[in-house]
Amino acid sequence: MRYLLLVLLFASPMGAVTYSVGPGQTYTNINDVPLELISAGDTLEIHWRSTPYAEKFVICAQGTQANPIVVRGIVNGSGDRPILTGQNATTRSQLSFWNENRCVIKVGGASVPSDTTPAWVTIENLEIRSAHPNYTYTNAAGAPGQSYSASASSIYVEKGKNISVRNCILHDCGNGFFVAPGGGWGDPALSEDIYVGYNYIYGNGVNGSILQHNSYCEAYKIVYEYNRYGPLLSGAGGGALKDRSAGCVVRYNWIEGGNRQLDLVEADGSGIEQAPNYGVTHVYGNILIEPDGAGNSQIIHYGGDNGNAVYYRKGVLYLYNNTIYSTRSGNTTLIRLSTNSETCDCRNNIVFVSASASNLGLIDDTGTLNYRNCFFKGTPTPSHSGAGMSGTVNNQGGMVTGADPGWTNVGSQDFSLTSTAASRNTGTTLHAAVVGAHNVTQEYVKHQQMQARLSDATFDVGAFEHGSGGAPVPPVAPTNLQGTATGTLGCDLNWTDNSSSEIGFRIERRPVGGSYAHVATVGANVTGFSDSGLTNGQDYNYRVFAYNGGGDSGASNEITITGSSTPTTPASPNGLTANAQTGLSIVLTWNDTSSNEDGFRLERDEGAGFVQIQQLAANTTSYTDTGLTESVTYAYRVRAYNAVGNSAYSNSASATASQSSSGGGGGGGGGGGGGCNAGRGGAWWLLLLSPLAALSARRARS
């Protein structure tokens, strides 16, 4: 039966934990959270506060599709995201990870927690900034004044699978967002299935350098959608979106500025060029804007840039239903195809320049461009290279030209079409290779939002369809609305997003028996909100609607929250460790996870049961127990207390007293500094001693 119990404990899933950080929450700061213990199903909720969180950390754990790991910002009533800054940031001392100088948040690549290839990790609703050589930070060893790399990024994915970054603002970094290929093609640590959606990425780069970009990624299968890319840092020469991935999809984005708007080049030593879809890239439904004087005159580069054409993409770029606008006073080139082995199928695009029609060149000098059913100002120039052009430009018909594509208001960058637009109903069918998986079904909505694209018999060219096809359909209603009173006259709400077409969510509140009133609006894919300003003892109803251009969804379920300013018991401490020292003493350390304790009560068990031996002050995280007996094993546990009552106990930890300090010790919960396996069953032999201790050693949770 003992063996059966042990097996069942190993087979049982651990309960998911939500770590709430911020004013009035369990944890005041991010680095108070035992980040080394995060695992499948856990959520790190970072609540908005008026001062940025100057903190850095790593996520190195594996979630699952059903139980992902989520790092989520909780916005305030105005929709402001919590800010994480790399400027003067500190790093949790219990963590240990390399390349600290490359990030504010790192995914993968650590010693503590144990190194693994992270999986099913989502980072959302945060503003992350200032990982840049202009700033310094304090590392995990406590050394201040550490310089960031020129290539530092807000989020650095060293390796990972099914990693999503959405609804974030990423700026003031070397690279805004960076994905490395992990172990490369054929390695289990290959980075793959990356999602980048609904983000605002701008103001990144290094003055005088062309090597840092708003985003720079190399992975197997990556999707960019509904993002807004803005100009880089003044004086920076990098690109807006640079990508070296296989299976790259760029759709429904707003990309403005940069040396080029899109730089889609070869894998850089990762072996990803061996992937079956390396030579197929999809770019559709985007708005690409080339400002006057902004770096290179080429809008798109496809192929390679490291000089060894063996590794270049040598495939097909499918470029369709994009709105492309250049305000350059001189020449603009639509696309540079690196060699004659690269091809672009270009259809249903508006490609418009504010200069003369002939200032638009279609290719640089090489490659094959097949274009049809596009709108131009007039007849474009095949190549500004003239006789030096060795590539091929094939006009396959259906072209429309004119002085105005029919945009609603170019001055305010409203590129939707009027009812009389010359570019209406002039498109053609999509290439057979993209039909199905890559139909044009959505449209970008300013900014970082989307709506369903209307469908009629013939495509309008460009990224927008005029509204003759009928009204858009409202989104599906959110469900599973839940809420918790914070005890500080506020509440935290969460719900399930069931729609793929919402622009955002509207939160409504009423005193029970009263009328509903609008409280806040949050963006697409946001599934949480923190309300404040409630009245103590008053009952409130809440409901949530999704909305888009077609109107509001039905309401979510209704819940009731009672405003409360009643103090609560403190959160339980965790990560308790016990280590024997010379002279018959044992040093105890633990994590203080509460912001409202009056102190801690420490208990000891010598074999006859736990008894309290000390009452310690608030914020205490260590104690040395002295005057012990040789060779006796002592077990310890600790709990926080305040005027309301006691918290739950921490994990237990034990050590054997010794005059010569050979008695050892350990932590039942795996907290503290530890080695590579701290907090993840490093002392495997404990599992054979006690199944319950095994469960605690595996994961000390409140």
N, C-alpha and C positions, 0 to 999 in steps of 0.2 A: 504493500500500500504506500510506503514511503516513496518508492520509485515512481509509482503511478502519480502521486501528488506532485512530484518534481516535474514529470512530463507535462502534466496539466498546467502547471504554473508557466512553463516555457511556452505552451501553446496558446495561453490566454492573452489577448491583446491588452496592452496597457491603456488606461483611460487617458483621453486627450485632455490637455491642460491649456487654459487661456491665461497668459501672463499679461496683465494690464498695467501699463506704465503711464504716469503723468499725474497732474494735480488731482488729489483725492483718490488715486488708485492704489493698488497694492504695492506697487513699486514706484519710487520717485523718479529714478533714472533707468535708462536701458541697461546699463552695466550692473545694476543691482540684480537683474534677472539671472538665474543660473543658465545662461545660454548654452553651456556645455552639455546640458541635459535635454535640450530640445530634440524631439523625435516625432514620428508620424502622428498626424492629427493635431499637433500643437499649434497654437496661434499666439503670436506676439503682437499685442495691440498697443500702439503708441498714440496716446491722446495728444491733441493739440495743446500747446501752451504758448505763452507770449514770447518766451525766450527759446532759441533753438536748442536742441539736444546736441551738444558737442561731444559725440561718442561714436566709436568705431567698433565693428564686431564682424564675426564670421558665422555663417550658417554652414555646417558640414554634417548633414544628417539626411536620411532618406524618408520621404513621405511616400504615400501611395496615391493612386487616382482617387480612391474613396476617402483617404485620410491624408490630404496634403499638409505640408508645413506652410503656414501663412504668416508673413510679416505685414501687418496692416496698420496704416494710419487712420485714426479716427478724427474726422474734420470737426471744426467748430461750427457754430450756427451760421456763419457767413460762408461756409464751404472752404475755409482755409485749411490746407494740409499741414500736419506737423512737419517741422523743419529739422533735418539732420545735417549738421555742418562738420566738415573736416577741419575747419579752422580751430586750432587749439583743442582738438578733440583728444579724449582719453580712451584707453582701451582696457577692457575688463582684464584684471590681472590673472584670473583663472584660465583665460583663453591663451592658446599658443598657436599662431599661424604665421606662415611665411608671407612675404610680399605685403606686409602691413602698409608700406609706403605706396601701394597701388590703389587704395580704395577707402571709401567710407564703409560700405558693406561689401564683404567678400562672400562668394558662394564656392565652397570646395577648397581643399588645400590647407590642412591643419594638422597639428600634433594633438592639441586638446581643443575640441573633442577629437576622437580618433579619426584619422583620415579615411574618407570614403568618397564615392562619387555621389553627390547630392542628387536627389530625384524628387519630382513633384513639389517644387518650392515656388511659392507665389509671393512677390513683393508688390504692394499696391498702396495707393493713396498717400504717398509721401513726397515731400520736397527734399531733395538730397543735393548738397552743393559743397564746393570749396575743397575738393581733393585736388590740389594744384600746387606746383612748386612755389607759388607766392605765399604759401602758408606752411605751418609746422603742426606737429601733433606729439602727444605723449604715448609711447608704446606700452605693450603689456608688461614689460619689465619696470615701468615707471620712469623711464628716461625721457625727459622733455626735450623740445627743440628738434625733433626728428623731421627731416625734410621729405616732402612728397616727391615721387618720381614725376618727370614731365608727362608720363603716360598714365598717371593716376586717373581713376574714374570714380564716379559716384557709386556705381555697382560694378564689381569686377567678378565675372563668372569664370573661374579658372577651369572648371569642369562641371558638368551637370546634365541631367536629362529631364525633360519636361519642366523647364524653368520659365516662369512667366513674370514679366515686369509690366505693370499696367497702371494707368491713371496716376503717374508720377510726374514731377517736374525735376529735371536733371540739368544742372547748369553750374558754371564757374568751376569746371574741372578740366584736367588735361584732355582726357576722352570723356565724353558725357556718359556713355555706356559702352562696356567692353566685354566681349565674349571670346575667350581663348578656346582652342579646339580640344583641350584636355589631352588625353593620351594619343589622339589621332585615329585615323582609320584603322579598323581591325582591333583596336584596344577597347576593353570594357569601359574605360574611363573617357571614351569619346563624348564630346559635348554634342547633344542632339535634341531636337524638338524644342526649340526656343521660341517663345512668343513675346513680342514687343508691341503693346497696344495702348492707345488712348493717352500717350505721354506727350509732354511738352519738353523738347530737348533743344537747348539753345545756349549761346554764350560760352561755349567750351573752346578748347584749343590753347595753344601757346604762342605768344607773340613772336613772329618771325619764323615759325616752324610750319612745315607742311605735313608733319607726321602724326598729328593728333586731330581727332575728328569729333563731331557731335555723337556719332556712334560708329563703332569699329568692331565687327564680329566675324568669326570664322567657326562654323558649326555644320553639322549635318541636319538639314531641314530647319528653316527659320522663317517666321512670318512677321512682317511689319505691317500694322494696319491702324488706321484712325489716329496716327500720331501727327503732331505739329512739330516740324523742325524749323527753328529760327536761325538767323545769322549767328556765326561764330563770334568768339571774343574779338574785339577790334585788334587788327594786326595779325591775327592767326591765319595761316594759309591752308588749313586742313579742309577736308570735304564735309558735306552735310551727313550723308549716309554712305559709309564705306563698308563693303561686305566681301568676304572671301569664301562664302558658304556654298555647299551643294544643296539643291532644293530650296532656293531662295525665292520668296514671294514678297513683293512690295506692292501693296494695294491700299487705296483709299486714304492716302496720306497727304498732308500739306507740307511741302519741302521748299524752303525759301533760303537762298543764300548758299554760302560755301564755295570752296574752290570749284567743285562740281556738285550738282544736286545728288547725283547717283554715281558711285564709283564701284563697279561690280567686277572684281578682278579675281585672280587665281588664288587657289589654296597655297599657303606659305609654309611648305615643309611638313604639313600634317598628314599627307596622303589622302585627303578628302577628295582629290581629283579622281580617285578610283570609284567614288560613289556612282551608282547607276544614273542618278539625275543631276550629275554635276554640270552637264552641258545644257540644261534647260532652266531658264529663269523667266519669271512672270512679273511684269510691271504693268498695272492697270488701275484705272480709277483715281489716279493721283493728280494733284495740282503741283506743278513744278515751276518755280519762279526764279528767274535769273536777274538779279538787280544789276544796274549799270555799274561797271567797274569792280564787280565781285569776282576776283580771282580769274580762273581759267574761263575762256569763252565757250567751252564745251558743257552742255547740259548733262550728258550721260557718257560714261566710259564703260565699255564692256570688253572683257578679254583678260588682260594681265598687265602687270607693271614692273615685274622684277627682272625682266630681260631674258628669261628662259622660256621660250614659247612652247616647249614641250608640255608645260603645266597649265597653259592658258585654257580658257573655258571651251573654245572651239565648238561651240554649240549654237543654240538659237535663243535669242532674247525676244520674247513675245511682248511687244509694246503696244497697248491698245487702250482706247477710251481714256486717255489722259488729257488734261488741259495744261499746256506748256506755254509759258509767257516770258519773253525776255524784254527788258527795258534798256538793254545795252545800246549805246549810241553808235557803236561800231559793229563788227561782225559777231555773229553767234553761230555755233555749230551744234546741231541737234545731238549727234552721237559720234564718239570715236570708237570704232571697232579695231581692236589692237592688231589683228592680222587678217589675211584673206580667208582664214578658217573660221572666223566669227560671222554670224548672220543675224540680222534683225528683221522680224516680221512686224511691220509698223502699220497699223490701221485704226481708223476711227478716232484719230487724235486731232485736237486743235493745237497747231504749232504756230504761234503768232509772235511777231517782233514789232517793237515800236519804231524801229528804224525802217529803212527801205526793205522791200521784199527780198531783194537780191542780197541783203546782208545776212540772210539765213542760209548757212551751208548745211547740207543734210548729213554728210559724213566728213571725217577728217581727211584720210587718204586711202585707207585699206578697209577690207571687209565687204560684205554684201548686204545692201539695204533694199528690201522689197516693201514698197509702201503703196497704200491704196485708201481711198475714201477718207482723206485727211483735209483739214481746212488750213489754208495758208493765206497770208496777206496778198501774195501774188506768186509768181513763179520763183521757187527757191533756187539757189545755186547748188549743183550737185556736191561740189567740194571747193573750199577756198584754196586748196592746194593746186588747183589748175592742172597743168600737165603732169604734175607730180602725183596725181591720184592714180593708184593702181587697183582700187576697189571697184565695185559695181553698184550703181544705183538704178533700180528698176521701178519705173512708174507703172503700176498695174491698174490705173484708172480710178474713176470715181472722185477725182480731186474737185474741191470747191475753193474758190478764191474770192477775196473781197476785202474792203477796207475795215470791216467790223465783223467779228464772228457773231455778234448779237448778244454780248454779255450785258447783264443787267446794269452794272455800274463798275467799270474798271477802276475808277478812282478810289473806290472803297473796297476794292478787291472782291467784289461780288461777281463771280464768274458763272453764275447760273444763267440760263438762256431766257431771253424774252420770247413772247409768242411769235414774233416776226423774225427771229434770228435766222440768218442765212445758213447756219450750221445745223438747223433742225432737220431731222428725217433724211440725212444724207449719208448715214453710215452703212456698213455692210455686215454680213454675218461674221462671227468670230472664226478664227482658224480652227479646223477640226481637232487639232491637238489640245486645245484649251477648253473645248466645250465639255460641260459636266463639272469637273473639279474647279474650274476657274472661269465660270460665267461672271458677267458683270451684274451683280444683284444689289449692290449698296452704293451709297454716295457719302462723301465726306461732308460734315456739317461743321462750320466754324464755331468753336474750335474744339478739337479732340472729341468730336461726337460723330454720329452717323445716322443715316436713315435709309430705308429701303428705296432703291432706285425704281422709278415707275417703268412699266413695261408696255410698249405698244408695238405696232407691226414693224417699224424700222427704227434702228438706233439713231438717236442724236449723237453727233460726234462730240468728243470731249468727255469730261468727268461727270457731267450733269445731264439729266434728261428733263426736258420741259414737262410741265404738269398736265399734259393732255391725256395721259393714260389713266386718270382717275386719282382719287385721293389716296394718300398713303394709309396703311393700316396701323391703328394704335398697337402698342406693344402688349405682350402678355403680362398679366398682373403679377406682382410679387406675392410670395406666400411665406408662411412660417415666420411671421413677425414675432419677435421676442424682445423683452426688455427687462432691465434690472435697475432698481433705484440705487443711486450711488451713496446715499446717506449724507450728501452735501447739497441737497435740493436740486438734484439733477438725475438723469437716467441715461443708460446706454442701450441703444436699440440695434438689433441685427435682423436681417431678413434674407430670404432666398431670391436671387435674381433669376427669373424664368425666361427672360427675353433676350434676343440677340439684336434687337433693333431700337432699344430705348436711347434717347438723348440723355436722360437722367431720371432722377426720382424726386418726388415731392413728399415731404413729411408734414402731416397735419396733426394738430393736438386740440383737445377741448377739455374743459372741466366736465366731469361726468354730469350729464343733464343739460349742458350748454351746447353752443354751436362750434363746429370745427373751424379752425383758423390755420392758415399756412404758417409753418415754423421755419422750414429751411428747404433748399434745393441742393442736391448733390449730383455729381456727374454719373455718366454711364458706368456700369459695373461696380459702383460703390455699393456695399452691402452693410454699412454701419453708420451710425450717427450718434453723437452725444448731445443731449439737450440739457439746458440749465435754466435757472430762474423759476423753479417750481415753488409752491407754497407748502410749508410743512403741514402734513396731515390731509392735504387736498388730494382727491382721486382724479386722475386724468386718463382719458382715452387717447390712443394713438392709432394712426393708420398711415399707409404708404401707397403711393401711386407711381407707376412708371409712365413716362410720357415721351412722345416724339412728334414729328410734324403732322402725324395723323390724329393727335389728341392724346387723352389720358387713357390708361388702362383702367380696368376695374380696381377697386380698392383691395388692399391686402386684408387679412383678418384683423380684427380690432383687439387691442390689448388694453389693460388697465394698469397704471402705475400710480403708486401713492408717494407724493413728495415727502421726503424725509430728511431731517437734519440730525437724526439720532445717531450717536456714535456706534460703531460696530467693533466687535472683537478684532484684534490684530491678526494678520496673516501669520501662518506658522513658519518658523525658521526652517531652513533646510541645509543640506550639504554638511551635516555634522561629521567631523572627523576626530579621532582620538589617537594620539601618538605618544608612546612611552618615552621618557627622558631619563637621563642619569639622575641618581639621587631619589629614586622612588617617587617620581612625579609623572603626571600625564597632562599633555597640552591638548586642549579642546578648541576647535574653531568651527564656526558655522556662518551661514549667510543670514543677514537680517533682511527679510523680505517685506517688512511692514514699515509704514510711515506714521503709525499712530500708537505704538506700544509705549507703556510707562516703564517697562523693563522686561527682564527675562528670569525665569525660574529654572534652575538647573537641577536635574535629578540623577541619582547614581544607584546602581544595583550591584551588590557584592554577592548575590546568589539567593537572597531572601526577599527580593522585590525592590522596586524603585522607591527611594525616599528623596525628598528635596534636601540639597546640601548648600545651595546658594541662591540668593536673589540679587540680580545684577541690574545695573542701570540701563536705560534706553540706549540703543545704538551700539551696545557691547557685542562683539563678535568673536571673543576668545576668552579663555579662562584656563589657569594652570591649577590642577588639583594636586596637592602635596601631602606628605606624611602618610603615604600608602604602605601596604604590606608586600614584602617580596613575594613574587610568583602568583599573586592573586590577580585574577582577571576581573576588571571593572567595566560595567556597561553604563552608558550615559544617554540621556535624552534631554531636550530643552524645549521650552515653549515660551511664547511671548504673552504678556498680560497688559491690561489696562483697566480702567474703571468699570468697563462693561463685563469683562471676564477674561478667561484664558483662551489662547489660540489652541489649535490642535498641536500635538507633539511633533517635533522633528523626527527624522529617522533616528534610530539608535546606532551608537558606535561603541566599540569596545577596544581595550588594550590591556596588556598584562604588565603590572608594575615590576620594575627591575632596578637594582642598584647600578647595574652596568649598561642599562638602556637597550638590552638585547630582547626585551619583551615584545617589541613591535607594536602594532596597532593598526587601526583602519577605520574607515568610515562606512557605515551601513548604507549611506545614500550616495556615495561617490562624489561628494562636493569637494570644494577646495581646489588647490592647484593640481595635484595628481600628476600622473604620467599620461601616456598616449591613450590609456583606456580608462581614465578617470570618469566615473559616472556611467560607465557602460560595462559593468561586470568584469573589471580588470582583475580582481582577486577571484579567479574562477573557482578556487577551492572552497570558497564560502558557500557556493551553491550546493556542495555535497554535505555541508554541515547542517544547513537549515533551509528548507524550501522557502519559508517566510522571509528569512534573511536574504535569500536569493532575490526574491521579489523586490525587497527594499534596496538591495545593492544594485539591482537593475535600474531602478528608477525611484528616487525619493520624491514623492509628490504630495502636495496638500490636497 
